[in-house]
Amino acid sequence: MVEAKEFPQSFVRPWKELLQSRRDEQQDDFPSYYVNNIDSLITTSSPKTLYVGTGYSIYTRALLPAILSAKHSVQLITCYWAASPSLDAIRDTFEKLAAARIEANVKEPLRITIGFSSFGLFQKLFHPASREGYVYEPSKWSKLGLPNQQLLQNANIDLTVKSIFFTPLSVMHPKFVIVDGKRAWVPSCNVSWERWFEGCVEVEGAIVDRLLAFYDRVWGHDDEPQRRPGSQEDVQVDQRAPNQLQVNSEVSATQSIDFPANGPVPTIFLPSPHHRNPRFSFFPFLSQTDPPMTPLNAALLTLLNNAQRRITILTPNVTSWPVVESLLDALARGVDVQIRTSKVAIIGS
């Protein structure tokens, strides 16, 4: 089978038209650097592995072993950050990483940034509204379930913990992990107790630069190093990393599929920025408005509108009325629609 070298125009053209039709209302999105240059989102990637399982199993089988292999930098970005087995595993991983660096007498700093939106009710009530977010002092790390500053300092680990939340109810939904500016993992799961069916894809290549650009504009620091050149030592550590965390398979089933190494494939980066509802009200009937036409929303609607034979959706909730309307339109066209969800699903009406 001959692989496509670019996305079909039957998708790209209507996707771009949807975004351009509502470009003016996107100018104040956070971030909005791509609004006037949609083509900057079109790139390539080298997909490595697809993982499926629970959030905990994806963290322990994919994300945390990758963090253990880090030499220079880690960006761990999620939406919800809550006391959970996943958070316990993150703390244990940081402690193992620190101990290994101390034992090896590693002098080069390792910079780790953790970014999230939601931690609890009081965090939301008193969170600054600024796009700069809130940086947690080391004295507060223990309340977030993280190791103490002294251990990390002894290991030359420079940790920054930052939250961004927009009152009254708006969070940043993107979730990803970038290690050493060269590899990235994009999971669906939060750091939480939720036991939903989740997925995660590991990628390399140009798409990592797009993720770093998004990270830099939302979570990053001006003096933070970006992509680092590879070395043979890095490769050897990376290859050993997946065996460094031992997990009880009976409680943490994860399946994975390795993608064939056929070179870069066409890829579109679909950021999900913050978009304030100008008509927001605590009374829903007063704040109804069209959902923002983000790159992600536009892509989903374009895919649904283009479907000819079958649509299969895996989701914990079905609450977006534009999606529901598009699915009903697809059914009317004779498209087979399958929605696979959790036992406890959230269904909109």
N, C-alpha and C positions, 0 to 999 in steps of 0.2 A: 504493500500500500504506500502510495506517495504521500508524504506529509505536506500539509499546507504551509506555505511560507508567510502567509499573512491571513488576518481574519477576513471572512467573506464580507463584501460590501453590503450584502443583504442584512447584516447585523450592524456593521460600523456606521453606515449612512443614517438609518433611523435613530440609532443611539445618539449620534452627534446632533442630529436635528432636535431630538427631545431636550438635550442639554442647552442647545443654543436658543431654543424657543423660550426658555425661562432664565436666560443668562443674567439679566439685570437683577433678579432677586437673589442671585448667588454671590453677588459682589462682596457682601459683608459676611459670608460664611467663614468659618474658622476650621481649617485654613481655606484660602480661595486662590492660591497661586496658579492653579491650573485652569481657572474659569475662562480666561481669554486665550488659552492655548491647550485645547482639548487633546491635540495630537501628542502632547508631552506625556499623556497617560498610556500611550501605546508603545510597547516595548517587547522584550523577549525574556524568557527565563529558562532555566534548566531544572525542571521538577525532579526531585530525588525520590521521595517516599510519601505515600498517603497513609495516615494512621486513622483508625476509627476505634472508639471505645468510650469510656466515661471520661469526664474531665480529669479526674484523679489519675487514671491510667495513662492518659495522654501526657500529663505532666511527668509522671514517673518513668515512662518508657521513651519519651522523645525529648521534651523540653529541658528537663533537669539534667539528663546526661549531656546534652549539648552545652548547658551552662557550666558543667563541671570541666568541660574541655577548653573553656575560654582562656585566652592569653592576654587580650588587650581591652576588650569592651563587651558589655552585655546591655542590651536594651530590652527590658521585659515590660510590655504594655498590655494592660487589660482594662476591663470596665469595672467589674465588681471585685472587691477584695474583702474576703470574709474568713473568720475562723473556720477551719475545715481541715480534713486530711491533706488536701492539696497545699494549704498554707504551711502545715507542719512539715511536709516534704520539702517545700522551698527553704524553710529555715534549716532543716537538716542538711540540705545540699550546700547552702552557703557555709555552714560550719565545716563540712567535709572539704569544701574548696579551700577555705581559710587554713585548715589544718595541713592540707597537702602543700600549699604554698609556703607555709612556715617551715615545714619539714624540708622542703627543697630549697629554702632560702632564696625565694624569688624576689628580686629587687624591683623589677619593672611593675609599675602600678597597673592594676586592673580596675577599670572604671565601670561601675554597674549603675544603671538608672532603672528604677521601678516607677511606673506611672499607672495611675488608676483614677477612676471617677467617684465610685461609691464605696464607702466603708461603713456607714451607719447613719442613724438619724441625726445625731448631734453634729457630725461632720457636715451634713448637708445644710443644717440650720445656720451654722456659723461660718460656712465656707466663703472666702472672698469671691466676688463676682468677676474679678479680673481674669483675662485670658492668660496671664502669667501664672495663674494657679497658686498653689500653696506648697512650699517645701517644708518637709517635716524635719525638725531638729533631731539629732541623734538620741536625745533623751526620751523621745516619743516612739522610737523604733520598736521597743519591746511591746507597746500596746498594739502595734501592727503585726505582731508575731514574728519579728525579725531579730537576728542576733545583735549583741551589744557592739558598740562602736569599737571598743578596745580590741576585741578579737579580730575584727576586720582590719583595723589599722595595723596590727601586728603582722598581718598577711599582705600589707600594701594593697588593700582593696578599698577603693574610694567609692562609697555608696551614696547615691542621691535618691530620695524618695519624694515623689511629687504627686499631688492630686489636682485635677481640673474638674470642676463641677459648676454648672450654671444654674443659679436659682431661678425658679423654684424646683424644677423637675428634670433638667436636661443633663444628660451624661454624654461622655465620649465613648462610643461603642467599639472602635477598632481594637483588635487584639493581635499582637505579634511579638515574636522574640527574634532579635538579631544578635548574632555572636561574631565578634571580631570583624564586623562590617562586611562579611563575605557570605554568610549563610543565614537564612531566615526560616522561621516556622510561623505559619499563620493558622492558629487554632480557632475553633468556634467557642471554646469553653472559657469560663471565668475562673478565678480563684475562689471557689465556693464549694458548698456541700451538695450542690445539685447533681443528681445522678441521671442525667439525660444522655442520650446517644450523641456523641460529639465526633467531630472530624478535625484533622490537622494535616496540612501539606507542607513539606520541607522543600525549599527552593534555593537555587543559587543563580548567579548571573546578574544581568542588568536590572531585573526586578528588585534586587536588594537595594540598588541605588535609589529607586523610586520610593521604597519604604523608608530609607534613610532621609530622603528629602521631606517626606511627610512627618517623620519623627522630629527632625530638626526644627520644623516650623511650629510644631505643637508642644513638644516635650523637651527639646534639646537645649543645650547650652552653647554659647558662641565659641567657647574654648575647647569643645569636646572633639576628640579625633574621630574621623569617619572611617573610611575603608583602609584596611591595613594590607600590605603585601603579604602573600602567602609564603610559607617556608616548609621545608621537609618536616621539621619538628612539628609544626602545626598539623600537617596532614596525618602524621603518625598518631598524635594525641586524639585527633578527631575520630580516627578509625577505631580507637580503643574505647571511646567515650560511652557508647551504648551499653557496655557491660559493667559500668561502674555503679549503677544503682540496682539493688536487688529488691524485687517486689513480689509479693505473694500473688501468683497468677490466679488463684481461686477467687480473689476478691477484686482483681484488677485486670480483667481480660482486655487485651488490645490486639487487634489485627492490623497488619500493615502490608502494603503492596509497594514494591520498588518499581519505579518507572524505568523503562529501557533508556540506556544512555545513547540517545540519537542526536544529541546536540540541542541548541536552543530552539524553543518553540514560541510562536506568537503569543503574547500575553498582554492583557490590559489591566492596568492598576486601577482599582475601583475604590477610591477613598470615600469614607463616610464622615463628612465634616459636621460640625455643630451648626445648626441653622435655627435661629430664634423665631418662634411663631409670633408675628407682630400682633396677632389677635388673641394671644393667650388669655384665658380666664379660668378660674377654678370651677366655673360652671361650663361644662362641655358644650352645651348648646350655644354658648356665646363665642366659643373659640374655634369653631369649625373652619378649617381652611385646607387647601390642597397640600398634601405632603410635599416636602422640598424635593426638587428634581436633582438629587445628588447623582454622581456617576454610578453609584451602586444601584440606586432606585431606577435610574434610566435603563441600566443594563438588564435588570430583572424584568421590567415591563416589556422591553424589546424582545427578550427571549420568549416570554409568554405570548406576545403578539405574533411572533414568527413561527410558533410551534405548529407543526402539520400533522403529527401522528400521536405523540405521547408526551406528557409532562409528568415527571416524578419529583415530588418535593418531600424533603425530610426536614421537619421543623418542630420545635416544642410548642409553637403557638401559631394561630391563624387569625390575626387581628387587623391586618392592613386592608382597608376597603378597596384601594386601587388594585391590590393583588387579587382579592376575591372577585372583583368585577372582571379582571382580565381572565381569571380561571373560568368564570361563567361564560365569557365570550368564547373561550377556547372550546368548552363543552358544546356550545351552540354550533361551532364549526365542525364538530365530530371528532375532536381531539380527546384521546383517552387521558384522564387526569387522575393521578394517584397521589394521595397525601399520606405520608407515614409520620406518625407523631407519637408522643409519650402517652402512657395510660392516663396521666393527669394533664390534659391539654387545655390551653387557653384558646377559646374559640370566640371570635368577634361576631357581633350581630348588627 
